[in-house]
Amino acid sequence: MEEQFILRVTPSIAEKLDRLLSDTASSSEEQSLDLSFSEDGRGGTFVIGNEHFPASLLDLPCVVESYKTYDDCALVKTADIGQMIMVREAGDTVPDVVEYRHGLTPPMRDARKRRFRREPYLNPELVQRVEKDLLNIMAGGTVENAEAEANEQEEDGEQNARKANKKPEPAPEAKPDVPETTANAEEPERSDSDESDDSM
């Protein structure tokens, strides 16, 4: 496995890199290329010739696989890429987070917000209490507040039962108006065509 990263640059820097990589650079100064980082490992400087550009190391929202081919048929996986170096122009704003919110392709735009589940809110006091109780149980002890919690649960159960018993009775449903039929309903008169149907 190789170590790889993605270098994202502005169009003007991309033209300079293209000229440098295509061996059309005229002088040796124009052919120099350097990348150095500060002590925090997240900010740095990208140098092409005599020009210096600010750079930032950002984490991608998901891992990207890179492949290599020798015959344009078979692909060989070469690395998992999880970070990107973003080179900016001198006047551009510095990203305030280390996690890049977008992916590399248009469907992954704003991927951190749209595609991934948010962290659930947990009360820190509750987490510490549960952790302490679990450690007590694992050590062979008992839960400290078990009786108080059991009483609270019983009270909640009794209140729910009272509420369930106090349900109002449903109102009787109104019956639709249906015309009453007489007990001695007469048969409808038969036409001549009905008699002819019976003969068939």
N, C-alpha and C positions, 0 to 999 in steps of 0.2 A: 504494500500500500504506500502511495506517495502522500506527502503533505501538500495540500493545495488550498488556495483561497481565491476569492473573486475580487478583482480590482475594478471598481466602478469609477469612471472618470467623466468629466464634462466633454462635450464635442471638440472644443479647442485643444484640450490635452490629448484627446484620442487622435487627432490629426498629427500632433507631434510624435506620439508613440508609434503611429503607423509609419511615419517617415523614418524613425529610428530603427524600427524592426525590418524595414524593407531595404536597409543599407544605402539609402540615398542621402544620409547625413554628410555634410561637406567637411566639417572639422571634427577633431577628436573631442572638443569641448561639448559639441552638440550631441555626441554619442554617449555621454555619461548619463547614468541613470542610478538613482539611489533612493532608498526608503529607510527612514530611521524613526524610532519611537521614543517617547519620553519615558520617565520612570514608571508612570502608572500603566503603561502598556496599551492604552486606548487612544491616545492622541499622538500625532507624529507629523513628519514632514516628508513630502514626496518631491524629489529633485530631478528635473530634466534639464541637462545642460547647466545654465546659470539661473534658471527659474525655480523658485521654491513655491510649493503649493501645500496648504494644510490638508492633513489626512486624518481619518478616524477609523478605528477598528470597531465594527458593529456586529452583533450576533443576529443571524437570520432567524426568522420565525420557525423554520423547519430545516431539517437536513436535506441537502441536495447531493445526489450522486453524480459523479463524473465518470465518463467512459472513454476508452481509447480504442481505435480500430487500426488494423494493419492492412486489411484487404477490402474495406468498405462493405463487408458482410457480417463478420463476427465482431461483437462488441465485448470489450474486457473492462470490467469495473476497476477504476484506479484509485478512487478516494471518496470519502464522505466529506462534504464541505458544509461547515456550519457557521462560518464567519465571512465577512466581506470588508474590504478596505475601501472606504469611500473617499475619493480625492475631490476637493472643492476648489473653487476659485478663491483668491485671497479675501474678497469682500463678503463671501457667503457666510451664513450663520452656522455656528457649531451645533451639532445635534446634542440635545440635553440628556438623552438616554443612551444606554449601551445596547438596547434591544431595538433593532430596526423593525418598524411596524409593517412594512410591505415585503412581499416575496419578490422573486426575480421576474415573474411573468405577470401579464395583466390580470388573469383570474385570481392571483394571490394578492391583489391590492388590498391594503388594510387587513391583512390576514390575521394579525394578532387580535383584532377586535371582532371580526366576523366569524372566524373559523374555530377558535379555541374557547373552551369553557372558562368562565371567570372563576377565580378562587372564592370558595364560599366564606362568608363571614363567620368567624368563630370567636366566641367570647374568651379572652385569654384567662380569666379567672376560672371559668368552667373547665377549660383544658387542663389547667394546673391542678384543679381539684380531682378531676378524673384520673390524671396521671398519678397523683399521690395515692388515691384509692387503689389503683391497679398495683402499684408497688407494694402497698400494705397487704393486698390479697396474695400477691406472689411470695411475700415473705412469710405467709402463714397467718397473718392477722385478719382483722375484719375491717369493714368500711366504717369510718368514724361517724358519719352523718346518716347512716343507713336508717336508724329509727325515725329521725326527723323527716327524712325523705319519704319513708313508708307512710307516716302519718299524713303528710301533705298529699300523697297520692290517694290515700283513703278518703280524705276530705274532698278532694277533687272528684272522686268517683261518686261519693254521696250527693254532691251538688249536681252532677250530671244526671244521676238517677232521679232526683227531685224534679229537675227540669223536664226529664222524659215523661214523668207521671203527670205533669201539669199541662200536657198538650191539649189545646182546645179541640172540642169535638167538631168534626167537619159538619158544615151546614148541609141539610138535605138537598139533594139535587132537584131542580125543577123539572117536572115532566113535560115533554112537548105536547102541544095541543093536537090530539088525534080525534077525528070525528067518530062519534060512537056509532056502532053498527046495530041494527035491530035484530032481535032474536029470530024473527021469522023473515029472513031475507028472501026475497023472491029471486028465482032464477032469471037471468037475462033472457030476453026473447031471442029465439033463434031465427036466423034468416034462411031463405031458400038455398043459399050457397052453402051453408053449414050442412044441410041435409044431403046435398050432392056430394060433399066431401066424405060423408060416412059411407056412401055406397061404393066407394072405390076399393 
